[in-house]
Amino acid sequence: MEGAGGHLLRLLVSCRKITAQVTKGSTETIVAMASSGEQEFAAEARARLYRRPRSPRLWDERVAARVGEKLALRLRQIGVSDLRLDVDDCDRDRLSRPPHYRRSLALLFKSVERAGVRVAGADDLLQSDQAQE
């Protein structure tokens, strides 16, 4: 079971960090992962945490795009070129609420696809979000 059905992209989004993990569909084994909690983003997150006035989020669109680039690089290294977005109805509602999350997720998906990894289902999620606006 390879191809778009073989690997699932799961997103964990909060105000503190964004994490993208890719699992092998049949075994649920994590094969690649990237997060805004990695060392590369630590100094910027610390600066945002102690900045006045405080920002409600510790990551932005630029960080989301960089997380996508890092994930795509790791996927290309292990030979994965197709993913399927793993979103159930609960996640779809949660991800579609705030517009700043939609913009960030769009940039994450675009950076992954720009690096040569196709994400099946990302367009459907983003288009359904735009239709709700």
Backbone bond lengths (Angstrom), bond angles and torsions (degrees), N, CA, C in turn:
res aa  C-N    CA-C-N  psi(-1)  N-CA   C-N-CA  omega(-1)  CA-C   N-CA-C  phi
1 M - - - 1.453 - - 1.517 109.24 -
2 E 1.292 117.57 76.78 1.456 122.37 179.19 1.510 110.05 -103.71
3 G 1.331 116.03 -175.19 1.461 120.51 179.88 1.503 111.07 85.21
4 A 1.340 116.03 -152.44 1.459 120.98 -175.77 1.517 111.56 -65.94
5 G 1.330 118.55 -26.07 1.454 120.77 179.11 1.513 112.68 -85.21
6 G 1.322 118.13 -13.43 1.449 121.87 -174.58 1.509 115.59 -80.62
7 H 1.313 118.45 -29.89 1.460 121.98 -177.83 1.521 109.69 -126.92
8 L 1.325 115.67 133.80 1.459 121.75 -178.07 1.522 110.21 -110.47
9 L 1.327 116.50 135.51 1.463 122.77 175.63 1.513 108.04 -99.41
10 R 1.328 115.80 120.32 1.460 121.28 177.47 1.520 108.51 -113.98
11 L 1.326 115.63 135.10 1.458 121.73 -179.70 1.518 109.64 -113.48
12 L 1.318 115.44 134.49 1.456 121.82 173.81 1.522 105.67 -118.32
13 V 1.323 116.49 113.83 1.456 121.57 -172.37 1.521 109.02 -120.93
14 S 1.320 116.32 126.40 1.460 121.50 172.98 1.522 108.28 -141.94
15 C 1.315 116.58 178.25 1.462 119.05 179.34 1.528 111.00 -71.96
16 R 1.321 118.68 -19.06 1.457 121.56 -177.64 1.526 113.55 -92.33
17 K 1.339 117.18 -34.89 1.463 118.05 178.54 1.515 111.82 -160.01
18 I 1.316 113.73 163.49 1.461 121.88 175.73 1.527 106.87 -122.04
19 T 1.320 115.27 131.53 1.458 121.18 -179.06 1.519 108.56 -128.23
20 A 1.314 116.04 133.14 1.460 122.33 175.78 1.523 107.20 -119.68
21 Q 1.318 116.04 123.75 1.460 119.18 177.85 1.516 109.68 -128.34
22 V 1.306 115.18 142.91 1.460 122.23 179.84 1.518 107.64 -112.70
23 T 1.333 114.71 126.30 1.458 120.20 179.11 1.516 109.63 -116.41
24 K 1.308 114.96 152.04 1.463 120.26 173.49 1.521 105.80 -77.78
25 G 1.324 116.39 123.08 1.459 122.01 -171.69 1.512 115.29 -55.32
26 S 1.313 117.76 -39.14 1.461 120.29 -174.45 1.524 112.79 -77.43
27 T 1.319 118.41 -29.88 1.464 120.83 -174.41 1.521 114.24 -114.78
28 E 1.331 118.09 -9.19 1.469 122.98 -177.19 1.536 112.46 63.35
29 T 1.317 117.65 18.52 1.454 122.38 177.61 1.523 109.52 -79.72
30 I 1.333 116.61 131.84 1.463 120.53 178.16 1.523 108.22 -74.33
31 V 1.343 116.10 123.49 1.462 120.53 -179.30 1.524 111.91 -105.02
32 A 1.331 117.94 -23.53 1.468 121.53 177.70 1.520 108.35 -156.91
33 M 1.333 114.82 150.60 1.453 119.63 -177.60 1.519 109.33 -154.91
34 A 1.328 116.39 145.27 1.461 121.95 173.61 1.520 107.11 -144.26
35 S 1.326 115.74 145.74 1.456 119.82 -175.22 1.517 110.77 -149.00
36 S 1.327 115.68 152.49 1.459 119.69 175.12 1.526 110.77 -74.92
37 G 1.319 117.92 -3.95 1.453 122.25 176.08 1.521 113.26 -87.30
38 E 1.335 117.77 2.06 1.460 121.04 -179.85 1.525 111.00 -72.48
39 Q 1.315 115.31 162.95 1.462 122.36 -175.32 1.528 112.99 -55.39
40 E 1.318 117.72 -36.01 1.466 121.75 -178.90 1.531 112.14 -56.62
41 F 1.334 116.56 -32.03 1.459 121.36 -175.38 1.529 113.11 -99.94
42 A 1.328 118.49 0.01 1.463 121.78 -172.79 1.527 113.09 -62.99
43 A 1.319 117.88 -45.63 1.467 120.23 -177.56 1.524 111.14 -63.53
44 E 1.322 116.42 -42.82 1.465 119.74 179.47 1.526 111.21 -66.88
45 A 1.320 117.37 -39.62 1.465 120.63 178.85 1.523 110.65 -64.63
46 R 1.341 116.55 -40.24 1.463 120.39 177.31 1.519 110.89 -62.58
47 A 1.335 116.32 -42.50 1.463 120.50 179.22 1.528 110.83 -63.49
48 R 1.321 117.09 -40.54 1.468 120.00 177.99 1.522 111.07 -66.74
49 L 1.325 116.48 -35.94 1.459 120.98 -178.05 1.524 111.49 -65.06
50 Y 1.332 116.90 -39.57 1.463 120.69 -175.59 1.519 113.71 -98.00
51 R 1.329 117.37 3.62 1.455 121.03 -179.44 1.526 110.13 -74.98
52 R 1.309 115.40 145.32 1.467 121.38 174.85 1.505 108.64 -114.47
53 P 1.285 123.62 133.64 1.462 124.80 -9.39 1.519 110.60 -67.84
54 R 1.310 114.80 151.21 1.463 120.31 -176.51 1.510 112.04 -66.34
55 S 1.304 114.81 140.06 1.460 121.14 175.22 1.527 107.91 -88.18
56 P 1.330 117.79 137.38 1.467 118.77 179.19 1.529 113.02 -70.91
57 R 1.336 117.38 -18.50 1.466 121.06 179.99 1.519 109.76 -120.56
58 L 1.309 115.62 144.14 1.460 120.86 178.41 1.520 112.05 -95.85
59 W 1.329 118.39 4.66 1.463 122.09 178.16 1.522 108.27 -142.40
60 D 1.340 115.74 158.96 1.460 120.75 -178.89 1.525 109.40 -136.16
61 E 1.330 116.16 -168.28 1.465 120.74 -177.46 1.526 112.12 -61.80
62 R 1.321 116.74 -38.13 1.464 120.83 -179.41 1.528 110.48 -64.42
63 V 1.320 116.64 -42.64 1.463 120.99 178.73 1.533 109.95 -65.72
64 A 1.334 117.62 -41.27 1.468 120.90 178.58 1.527 110.70 -61.13
65 A 1.333 116.41 -42.37 1.468 119.91 178.73 1.527 110.53 -64.23
66 R 1.316 117.61 -39.88 1.473 121.03 179.60 1.533 110.86 -67.45
67 V 1.330 117.08 -37.34 1.467 120.67 175.44 1.531 109.42 -61.47
68 G 1.335 116.86 -41.30 1.464 120.90 176.60 1.517 112.30 -62.07
69 E 1.340 116.53 -41.43 1.470 120.30 178.41 1.521 111.17 -63.14
70 K 1.334 116.60 -44.34 1.462 120.51 -179.72 1.526 111.03 -63.89
71 L 1.335 116.43 -41.26 1.459 120.18 178.84 1.525 110.56 -63.58
72 A 1.328 116.74 -45.48 1.466 120.95 -179.62 1.524 110.98 -62.02
73 L 1.316 117.70 -41.18 1.463 121.30 178.15 1.528 110.51 -59.94
74 R 1.314 116.73 -45.31 1.464 120.79 -179.96 1.530 111.29 -66.38
75 L 1.338 116.29 -36.84 1.463 119.52 178.45 1.522 111.34 -67.84
76 R 1.316 117.13 -41.31 1.472 120.84 178.93 1.531 110.37 -63.72
77 Q 1.330 117.07 -35.37 1.466 120.41 179.61 1.527 112.14 -64.12
78 I 1.333 117.21 -31.40 1.467 119.42 179.98 1.525 112.35 -99.04
79 G 1.343 116.77 3.65 1.457 121.15 173.26 1.519 116.01 86.85
80 V 1.320 118.06 21.16 1.465 121.20 178.14 1.523 108.46 -94.23
81 S 1.339 116.80 126.62 1.463 119.80 -179.71 1.528 112.87 -121.93
82 D 1.337 117.78 -8.29 1.469 121.83 179.49 1.522 109.83 -134.24
83 L 1.334 115.45 136.87 1.459 122.62 176.87 1.513 108.81 -130.57
84 R 1.307 115.22 162.08 1.459 120.97 170.54 1.517 106.88 -124.69
85 L 1.326 116.80 130.50 1.453 122.02 179.44 1.517 108.96 -70.18
86 D 1.314 116.97 125.51 1.461 122.45 -179.25 1.524 108.31 -97.34
87 V 1.331 115.84 96.07 1.463 121.26 -178.86 1.516 108.44 -132.76
88 D 1.339 115.94 118.98 1.462 118.02 172.28 1.528 108.50 -93.54
89 D 1.310 118.02 -179.92 1.468 121.48 -174.39 1.520 112.37 -61.24
90 C 1.320 117.93 -37.90 1.465 121.27 179.30 1.526 110.43 -63.66
91 D 1.341 117.13 -46.71 1.464 121.08 178.68 1.520 111.01 -64.58
92 R 1.320 117.73 -38.79 1.463 121.31 -179.35 1.529 109.68 -60.12
93 D 1.339 117.39 -44.16 1.465 120.69 178.76 1.525 111.01 -65.46
94 R 1.325 116.39 -43.19 1.461 120.12 -178.04 1.523 111.48 -66.17
95 L 1.331 117.48 -41.13 1.460 120.57 -178.01 1.521 112.60 -74.79
96 S 1.324 117.37 -22.06 1.459 118.80 -174.53 1.523 113.35 -90.08
97 R 1.304 119.07 -7.31 1.464 119.70 -175.55 1.517 114.87 -66.09
98 P 1.329 119.42 -76.37 1.468 118.94 -173.40 1.529 112.29 -77.68
99 P 1.324 117.02 134.98 1.474 120.14 -179.55 1.524 113.30 -61.60
100 H 1.336 118.39 -32.70 1.464 119.04 -179.16 1.527 111.49 -67.31
101 Y 1.320 118.71 -28.75 1.456 120.38 174.19 1.522 110.59 -70.35
102 R 1.336 117.27 -40.42 1.465 120.51 179.30 1.517 111.03 -60.87
103 R 1.334 117.16 -45.06 1.472 120.31 179.15 1.525 110.44 -61.86
104 S 1.313 116.02 -43.52 1.461 120.01 -179.24 1.520 111.57 -64.61
105 L 1.328 116.80 -43.57 1.462 119.91 179.11 1.515 111.35 -65.88
106 A 1.330 117.00 -37.27 1.467 120.22 177.64 1.523 110.13 -60.73
107 L 1.333 117.20 -42.60 1.465 120.22 179.20 1.524 111.37 -68.69
108 L 1.323 117.61 -35.57 1.466 120.42 176.64 1.526 109.87 -62.78
109 F 1.341 117.37 -47.83 1.466 120.73 179.64 1.526 111.35 -62.59
110 K 1.332 116.87 -42.51 1.467 120.49 -179.41 1.521 111.36 -64.05
111 S 1.329 117.60 -39.50 1.464 119.09 -179.76 1.525 111.12 -68.96
112 V 1.330 117.56 -34.29 1.469 120.69 176.10 1.525 109.60 -66.00
113 E 1.336 116.76 -45.40 1.465 120.19 -178.42 1.525 112.17 -70.03
114 R 1.333 117.27 -33.27 1.466 120.38 177.01 1.524 111.06 -63.14
115 A 1.323 116.45 -30.38 1.461 120.95 179.31 1.525 112.22 -82.03
116 G 1.337 117.30 -0.32 1.459 119.87 174.41 1.511 115.73 100.26
117 V 1.329 118.51 12.53 1.458 121.65 178.11 1.525 107.81 -111.16
118 R 1.335 116.57 118.80 1.465 121.36 -177.58 1.524 109.74 -81.61
119 V 1.352 116.78 135.08 1.463 122.60 178.91 1.527 108.60 -114.43
120 A 1.318 116.64 100.95 1.469 121.17 178.81 1.526 108.82 -74.77
121 G 1.330 116.24 131.94 1.459 121.18 179.12 1.509 114.23 100.07
122 A 1.320 118.35 -16.23 1.467 121.00 -179.86 1.520 110.51 -67.93
123 D 1.329 116.91 -41.71 1.467 120.26 179.61 1.521 110.95 -63.36
124 D 1.330 116.73 -40.57 1.464 120.43 179.72 1.525 111.00 -61.72
125 L 1.329 116.70 -43.47 1.463 120.97 -179.99 1.517 111.08 -63.88
126 L 1.329 117.17 -46.59 1.460 120.91 -177.47 1.520 111.41 -69.44
127 Q 1.337 118.09 -36.98 1.467 120.48 178.60 1.519 111.31 -69.16
128 S 1.331 117.66 -38.32 1.464 119.34 178.71 1.518 110.40 -68.08
129 D 1.332 117.22 -32.22 1.459 120.53 176.26 1.518 110.82 -67.72
130 Q 1.334 117.95 -40.77 1.460 121.15 179.78 1.523 110.64 -67.77
131 A 1.320 117.93 -33.04 1.463 121.20 179.08 1.527 111.13 -68.79
132 Q 1.351 117.02 -28.59 1.456 120.49 179.75 1.518 112.13 -74.34
133 E 1.327 118.54 -22.25 1.462 121.64 -176.14 1.496 112.82 -69.44
